[in-house]
Amino acid sequence: MNQRIAVPLPKAYLLLNHGPTVLVSSAHGERRNVMAAAWNMALDFDPPKVAVVIDKATLTRDLIEASGDFVLNVPARAQAALTLAAGSESGRGMDKIVKVGAGTTAASRVGAPLIDGCLAWLECRVIPEPHIQKTYDLFLGEVVAAWADPEVFSNGRWHFPDSDRRSIHYLAGGSFFATGEPFEV
Ligand SMILES: Cc1cc2nc3c(=O)[nH]c(=O)nc-3n(C[C@H](O)[C@H](O)[C@H](O)COP(=O)(O)O)c2cc1C
């Protein structure tokens, strides 16, 4: 696991505000899994909440519905191939976390693991909303703990110290943008 520091919960929205594609990790009983999710967003400041689309065909959906929690991991540019692999094959019948070569660390407040090497992590508990889960595959979560690699995010600011440690934004067909240069207005 890379270094990580706690992010104050009212600042957790900043980890998703620029729209990174995330890895959703999940676990229940002996099973654990990871998938990619581009369709995610921050939903509130305090207590922080997130929204993420988890298709009903996915193993992730089964594990999240069974456990009631998940982690949104913000992968680095260096993990783009891992992210594409996690989003291209279901973990049914295998340990996809091993298959994509990811290490994990136990989370502090939820059963789903943290994916090593990411830039930031949001530990989330499902806010049950059966109608939107069933109709739109949309899951809401309360962020109960948040972490960041301090070289990349600290004091409420992203630093992106080098090209490998930028967040990534999915287009389609294996194409991504890396987060670009910041500017002030
Ligand atoms: C970059 C990328 C982003 C994706 N975003 C989403 C998403 O937001 N929601 C979703 O349900 N599936 C998304 N997918 C597809 C899932 O990651 C894919 O169905 C995955 O294989 C599900 O894995 P599982 O069955 O092991 O849970 C995305 C795939 C890729 C490659």
The ligand as an SDF file (V2000), in Angstrom:
LIG
                    3D

 31 33  0  0  0  0  0  0  0  0999 V2000
  -13.4830    2.3810  -17.9290 C   0  0  0  0  0  0  0  0  0  0  0  0
  -14.7920    1.6570  -17.6880 C   0  0  0  0  0  0  0  0  0  0  0  0
  -15.8120    2.3020  -17.0030 C   0  0  0  0  0  0  0  0  0  0  0  0
  -16.9990    1.6110  -16.6910 C   0  0  0  0  0  0  0  0  0  0  0  0
  -17.9880    2.2570  -16.0290 N   0  0  0  0  0  0  0  0  0  0  0  0
  -19.0760    1.5590  -15.5910 C   0  0  0  0  0  0  0  0  0  0  0  0
  -20.0590    2.1870  -14.7680 C   0  0  0  0  0  0  0  0  0  0  0  0
  -19.9910    3.3630  -14.4280 O   0  0  0  0  0  0  0  0  0  0  0  0
  -21.1050    1.4220  -14.3320 N   0  0  0  0  0  0  0  0  0  0  0  0
  -21.2340    0.0980  -14.6880 C   0  0  0  0  0  0  0  0  0  0  0  0
  -22.2010   -0.5540  -14.2490 O   0  0  0  0  0  0  0  0  0  0  0  0
  -20.3060   -0.5150  -15.4670 N   0  0  0  0  0  0  0  0  0  0  0  0
  -19.2340    0.1810  -15.8950 C   0  0  0  0  0  0  0  0  0  0  0  0
  -18.2740   -0.4410  -16.6490 N   0  0  0  0  0  0  0  0  0  0  0  0
  -18.4080   -1.8700  -16.9340 C   0  0  0  0  0  0  0  0  0  0  0  0
  -18.0340   -2.7640  -15.7100 C   0  0  0  0  0  0  0  0  0  0  0  0
  -16.8030   -2.3550  -15.1460 O   0  0  0  0  0  0  0  0  0  0  0  0
  -17.9560   -4.2190  -16.2150 C   0  0  0  0  0  0  0  0  0  0  0  0
  -19.2690   -4.6610  -16.5370 O   0  0  0  0  0  0  0  0  0  0  0  0
  -17.2700   -5.1710  -15.2580 C   0  0  0  0  0  0  0  0  0  0  0  0
  -16.8300   -6.2850  -15.9820 O   0  0  0  0  0  0  0  0  0  0  0  0
  -18.1530   -5.6520  -14.1340 C   0  0  0  0  0  0  0  0  0  0  0  0
  -17.3900   -6.5100  -13.3520 O   0  0  0  0  0  0  0  0  0  0  0  0
  -17.9590   -7.5270  -12.2710 P   0  0  0  0  0  0  0  0  0  0  0  0
  -19.0270   -8.3860  -12.9400 O   0  0  0  0  0  0  0  0  0  0  0  0
  -16.7440   -8.3100  -11.8950 O   0  0  0  0  0  0  0  0  0  0  0  0
  -18.5160   -6.7340  -11.1640 O   0  0  0  0  0  0  0  0  0  0  0  0
  -17.1310    0.2540  -17.0590 C   0  0  0  0  0  0  0  0  0  0  0  0
  -16.1070   -0.3820  -17.7830 C   0  0  0  0  0  0  0  0  0  0  0  0
  -14.9490    0.3280  -18.1000 C   0  0  0  0  0  0  0  0  0  0  0  0
  -13.8660   -0.3550  -18.8780 C   0  0  0  0  0  0  0  0  0  0  0  0
  1  2  1  0
  2  3  1  0
  2 30  2  0
  3  4  2  0
  4  5  1  0
  4 28  1  0
  5  6  2  0
  6  7  1  0
  6 13  1  0
  7  8  2  0
  7  9  1  0
  9 10  1  0
 10 11  2  0
 10 12  1  0
 12 13  2  0
 13 14  1  0
 14 15  1  0
 14 28  1  0
 15 16  1  0
 16 17  1  0
 16 18  1  0
 18 19  1  0
 18 20  1  0
 20 21  1  0
 20 22  1  0
 22 23  1  0
 23 24  1  0
 24 25  2  0
 24 26  1  0
 24 27  1  0
 28 29  2  0
 29 30  1  0
 30 31  1  0
M  END
$$$$
